[in-house]
Amino acid sequence: MSSRTDPKATPPPTELEAIASPLDPPPGAGGSPERSMGGVPEELAPGHAPPRPLDLGDDREADDDEEGLPSIASARIQVRRDERLDLVIEYLAFVAKPMPLSLLLDEAPARIVAILGADVASLYLLEGDGDELVLRGNVGFPREARGTVRLSVGQGITGMAVECLRPISVVKAAEHERYRAFPELHEERFPVFLAAPILGSGRPLGALVVQRAGDRAFTARDVELLMALTAPIAAGARHAQVLDELRERRRRTGGGTRKVTLPGLPVVPGRALGAIAALRRPASSSLGPRHGHGDPKLLRLAFDIAEKALIDLNARAARRGIAEDAAFLSTYLLMIGDGRLRARAFELAASGRSIAQALGTVAREVARAANGIVGDPFLQERARDIEDLCDAILMLATPDARAELPSKAVLVGDQLTVFDLLISARAHPVGVALSDRSGPRSHVLLQLLGVPSIMDVAGAFRWASPGDVALLDADHGFLVINPSRAEVATVRAARRNARASQELAPEDDGEDEPAG
């Protein structure tokens, strides 16, 4: 038997495409339309063996041979192992399965690249008030592009495709009048550009973009195929948005069970699963009684611990190449090493005040001095830094249970401060999600904390309550509150695989070493 028909050598395709059309029988076939079944000659109908075996390795239409065999042009069966057709079939089988959004964003671009013969595939989702396209899934660009590359509807070739609800194909994208460059992506390597809108019910949901090197344009068939491939993505894309009706409903207190996906900006990649906990500071009532002396040993120990931690953070910033962005840490080191600040705190504690009262007085005195010099932002910022530092020293000297955080939690807050790296980090959070009010300092501190993190999460406090289970997907930039079982299982499976890889790594290294 030929290797082309040997099932062991060439497994049959999982799915056959049959296009049947009733045609008149060819001359010499001896048949009539009445004798055929659905346009297939009676000799090929069920229960009748064909005059000769069909070569399953060829999908060409069989011509009449010298013996006048019947033509099979009326039924063209795609049985040859056509690579592109097989990839499309595999893609459709994949997207038909229920899956977490993160898996769709990872796998769909990779499969589409193979189908279209592209170098890059990007999946944009329409977020915000329906006017911002955010790149959430990608193959071909640096990982940092996900969640950070953003376009307005109508901006760039991609935004134009969404605005017009029509696909746009360009051979030299940089020469197009609507082209929007992102220098960090080095897109000039892939000038051949095709963008297709992802259509939803009454409105677009995003865009699918493919790019490749060279000057070979995408064909009309490529354009049609890419538009068709966007349809299965539409259902998954809807899960990335907070539906309008949910925005209008008020959240019940005490948590809930409704799944909500909030988009954000990835800062530190990774995925984390844990209970929601709000970032906290020492309560105002922690100033304690106005009688009793503060223990100078506890105060001195707290200063020493905080100073050592700040030195470590400064060194970590240097190792990660962000020392310039983390220059504000030097200000904290100068403050904690300022003998006058320490002396004033010890003086107040020795005069009969508690540690909380002593540190609170120091912070207020600095704030009054800064506010007395109108228009000096430097001193005002220095006053906030001293207050932040005093809060941290207070928690180290006399912990406040109300400000302590549960361990292994997903922290949610407006911004991250040095206090959080000195105090909140001691609870070993698994992830951090900050609101849209967080600033550039928070970005640096998130990198130093080193757990999966996102920022610019609008509505985090509206939808999240302490104790809610949350999945933080900082690979794509989502905070999923009350995630599905499938999403939880995906994260846990990834953890198991990571642990297994770490356990196998030493053994693999040992096997690679020469014997003896």
N, C-alpha and C positions, 0 to 999 in steps of 0.2 A: 504493500500500500504506500502511496506517496506520502512523504512527510507533511505535505500541505493539507492532507485530509486526515492524518493520524490524530485522533483526539488527544493523545498524550503529548504530541509535539505542538499542536495548536488548539488550545481549549476553545470551545465554541463561545461566541459572545453571549453576554447575559440577556441581550434583548435584540430582537430583529425588527427592522423597519420594513414594512411591506406596503407598497403603493400599487394597488390593483386598478386596472381600467379595462372595461370590456372592449376588446378589439375584434375585428373580423378575423377568422382563421386564415392563415396564409394559404396560397395555392398549393394543392396537393395534400393538404392535411386531411381531407376527407371528412371534415366535421362541419358543423353548423352552429350558429349561436344558440340554438335550442339544446344542443348536446353539451354545451359547456356550462361550468358552474362558476358564476361570478367572474367570467372572462378567462378562466383557466381551462385549457383543453381537457376533455373528459379523460384522456390518458393520464393526466396529472392529478385528477381528482382523487379524493380519498378512496382507497380500495383498489386502485389501479396502479401498478408499478410503472414507473417511467420507462421509456424505451431504452434509456441508458443512464448511468449514474451522473448526477450533477456534480461538478467540481466546486466544492464549498469554499475553495480558496480564491474564487474569482467572482466578482459581482457584475461582470460585463454581460450585456444582453446577448443571448445565444442566437446566432444567425442560422438560417436553414442550411443543413448540410447536404451533401450530395444525395443522401437517401431520402430527402424530403421530410426530415423530422419536424415536428411542430415547433413553432417559435414560442419562447417563454417571455417575449417582450411584454406580455400583458401582466406579468407579475415580477417585479424587480425586488428581490430580497437582499437586503444589505447583510451579507454574512461574512464578507471579507474582514479581516482584522484591520479596519481603518483606524489609524491612531487618533485622529481628531474626533471622530464619532465616538470611539470608546471613551475618550476623556469627557466628552459632553454627557454621555450616559452615566459615567461614574460621578460627575458633578451633580447631576440631577438626583441620583440616588442618595448622595450625601446631604444636599440641602433639603431633601424631603423628610429627613429625620428631625424630631424635636431635639434641640440642643441649646446650651447656654449661648448668649450673644457673643461672649468672648471667643468661643470656639469658631463661630461663624466668621468673626472678624479676622481670625488667624488663618483659617483654612480656605475660605472662598477666594481671596486674592491669589493665593498660591496656585489653586486649581485653574483660575482664569488666566493667569500668566501662561500656563502650559497649553491651554486650549487656543489662545490667540497668538501664540508665538511671540510674546512680549517680554520685555525685561523688567517692567514695573507694572504693578496693579495697585491702585489706591481706592479705598472705599470711604467716601465722605457721607456723614450723616447730617441732616438738617436739624439744628438745635436752637436753643434760646427761644426767641419769639417767632421762630420759623424764618429767620433771615440770615443765619450764620451756618456755613458749611464747615464741619470739623473733620479732619482726616482721622479716622479711628482704626482702620485696618489697612495694612500695606505690606507689600513685598517689593524689595528693590531699593528702598531708601533707608537711611539710618533709623534705628529704633526710636530715637528722640523725636522723629517727625510726628509720630502718632499723638494726637491730642493737642499739638502745638501749631501745626499748619492749619490756618483758618482763612476762610474766604467769605465775603458777603455774596448774597445772591446777585448775579449780574457781574461780579468781579472775576476777572480772569476767564480763560476759556471754559473752565469747569463751571464757574458761576453763570456764564452765558448759556451753557447747555441746560442748566436747571431753570434759568429765567425763561428760556424759549421752549422748554420741554421737548427739545429735539437733540439728537446726537450731533456732535461736531467732530470732524476729522481734519487734522492739519498735518502736513508733512514736515514743515519747519515751524514749530510752535513759537519760537522766539520772535518770528517776524509777524505774528498775528497781532492785530491792533489791541486785542483784549488780553494779551499774554500778561500774566502776573508772575514775576520771578521770585523764587525763594533761594537766595544764594547758598544757604547752608545745605541745600539738597543737591546742588550741582546738576540741575536738570538739563543743562546743555548737552549732557551725554546721551540723552534720550529725546531727540527732537520730534520724532514721529508720534503724534498725540491723537488719542481718541477718547472723548468724554461722552458719557450717556447718562441721562437723568434716571433716577430710580423713582418710578411713579407709584403713588399711593392712591387712596380713595379721595379724589377731589383735590389733592395737593401733592407736590413732590416730597419725597422722603430723604433724598440725598443724591449722590452721583457715584458712578463707577468709571474710573479712568484707567486706561492702559497706555503705556509708552514703550518705545523701543529705540535702539540705536539705528543708524543708517539713514537711508532715504527711501525705503520701500513703504509706500503708503498702505494703510489698512484698506482692504477692498470693501465693496458694497456688501458682500456676504459677511465680512467681519463686523461691519456696523450693525447689520440685522441680527447677527448672532449675539453680540454684546448686549443689545437692547433686550433680547430674549432672556439672557442670563441674569439680568437685573431683577426679573420678576420674583424668583424665589427668595431674593434677599429682602424684598419689601416687608415681608411678615416679620423677619428678625429685626429689621431696622426700627419698626414701630415700638419694639420693646425698649429702645434706647431713649425714648422720649417720655416725659411726664405728660400724660394725656390731658387735654384741656379741661375735661370734666373733673379730673383729679385736682387740678390747680385751683378750681373754684370751691372744692369741698374743704371744710375745716376738719383738721385732724383731731380725733378724740385724744384726750390726755391719757397717759399711762401706757402708751405704745399701741401697736395695732398689728394686724396680720397682713395688710395689703402690701404687695410688692411694689416698690417704687425705685426707679433707676434715675440717679442724678448725675449728670455729666460734669466733668471737671478737667483741670489741666494736670497731666502727669508730671511729677517732679522726681520721685525715686521709683523706679519700676519694681514690679512684683505684685503678688496677690496675697491678701490676708483675709482671714475669717475670724470674727470675734464679736463680742457684745459692744454696743455703743456706750461710750462714756464721755461726758463733757469735760473739757479742760477746766481746772479749778484753781483758785488762789486762796490763801488764808482768809478766813472770814473776819469781818471787822470786829466781831465779838472776841476774837482771839487775843485782843490786847490785854485781856486778863485783868485781875484785880489791881488796884492802884497801890496795894500794900505788898510788902515782901520784896526781898532782894533777888535780882537775877544772878544765877550761878555764873561767875566769870569763867569757870572751866568749860562749861557748855558753850558759852559764847565764843571763847577762844578756839575751841575745837571746831565749831561751825565755820568760823572764818578760815581756818586751815583747810578744811575739807572743800569749801567752795573755791579757794585759791588753787588747790591742786587740780580740781575738776576743770577750771578755766584754762589752766596751763595745758592740760590734756586736749581740750577742745581746740585750742590754738594750734597745737602740734598736728592734730587731725586735719584741720583746715589746710595746713601747709602740705601735708602728704597728698591730699586730694586736689591740690592745685587751685584752691579757692581762697587762698590767704588774703588776696586783695579784697574780695567781696566780703570776707569775714573780718575786716579790719576793726569793726566795732567791738570785737572781743578784746582787743588791746585796751580799749577804754575801760572795760570791766576789770581787766587786770590792774590798770592804774588805780582805779577806785578802791579795789579790795586791798591793794598794797599801800594805800594812802594812810600814813600813820595818824593823821588828824581825824579821819573818819573813825578809825578804830578807837582812838583815844576818847573821842566824844561819846561813842557807844558805851565804852567801859565806864566813863565818868557818870553817865546817866544811870547805868545799872548799879553802880556803887552808891548812888544817892538815894537808893531805895526803890527804884523803878524795876519792873519786870523786864525781861529781855524783849518781849513784844513791845512794851511801852518805850524802851530805850531806842530800839531800831525804828519804831514808828516816828518818834520825835526827830531822829536824825533825818529821815526821809522828808518830813514836813519842813524842817529848817532849810534843807536844800531847795525844796520846791518854792518856798517863799522867796528865797534869794533869787532864784531864776525868774520867777514871775515879776519880781520887782524891777528887772531890767527889761523893759518893754521892747519887743522886736528882736530879741536875741534867740533864734531858734536853737542854736548850739547848746546854750545853757538849759533851755527847756527840755531838750532831748536828754541832756545829762541828768536832769532831775528825774525824768522817767526811768532812766537806767539805774540810778541809785535806789529808787523805790523798788524796782524789779529785783535788784541785788539784795536789798534788805528783806524782802519777802522770802527769798531763797534761804538766806542765813537764818531767819526766824524758823522756817520749817526744819532746817537741819538741827537747830538748837532745841526747839520745843515743838515737835510734830503736832499738827492739827488734824485729827481724824477726819474732820469734815472736808479737808482739802486733799486728802489722800485718794488715789485712784485705784480701781480694781486692776488686777494684773491681767496681762494678755488681752487688752481691750483695744478697740478701734476708737481713737480719740477724735473728737469733733470740737472745733473751736473757731474763733474769728482769726486768730493769729498765733504763731508760736514765738515764745520769747526765751531768753537765756534762762529764766526761771524754770521753764519746762525741761530744758536740757539738764539742769541741775537737780530738779525735783521730780517732775512728772516721768522722766525717763527711767527713774528707779523702779517704776511699776512694770517695766518691760512691755510697752505697748507693741501690738503687732502691726499697727498702721495708723496713719493720721490723715484726716480730711479737714481742710480749712475752708472757710467761707470766702466769698468774693471780696471781702474787705482786708484780706491778708496782704502784707507788703513784701518788699524785696528781702528784708531781714529774714522773714519766715522761710523764704525759698532757700536761703543759705543754711538756716538751722535745720530744715528738713533733710538736707543732704548730709549734715553732720550727724543727725539722729540715725539715718541709715535704714529706716524701715519703709515699706511701701507707702507712698504718700501722694496725695493730689491736693490741689488748691483751686480757688475760684469755683467752689461748689455752691451754687446759689440754691437757697431753700433748704440747706442741711438741717437747720434748727426747726424748720416748719414740719418736716416729714420725719425726722429722726427723734426718738425719745430714748433716754437712758435705759439700757437693758435690751433694746431691739437687737436682733441678730443682723449683722451687716457683712457684706462681702465687698472688700475694697480691691477693685481691679485697677491698679496703677499702671498696668501695661497698656491699657487703652484709655483710661481716665474715667472710670465710673465708680460711684458709690451705690451699691445695690442694697437697699434696706429690705429685710425679710426675703432673702433670695430663695429660689426654688431648690428642691432637693437635688435636681440635676446639677445646678450650679455649685452647690455645696459639695456634691460628690466629685465634681471636676477638680476643685481646689484641693480636696483631701487626697485624691489620686495623684495629683502633681506633687504634693508633699511626700507621699510614700515613694514615688519614683526618685525624688531628689535625695531622700535618705538612703535609698538603695544604691544610688550612684555613688554617694559619699562612702558608703560601707565597702563597695567594690573597688573603689579607687586605689587603696593601698595594696590590695591583692593584685590588681592589674599591674601596678608599678613593680611589684616583686617579680612577676612573671617575665617582665621585659628585661630584668637584670640578668647579666650572664651568670651561668652556673659557676660555683666555686669562688 
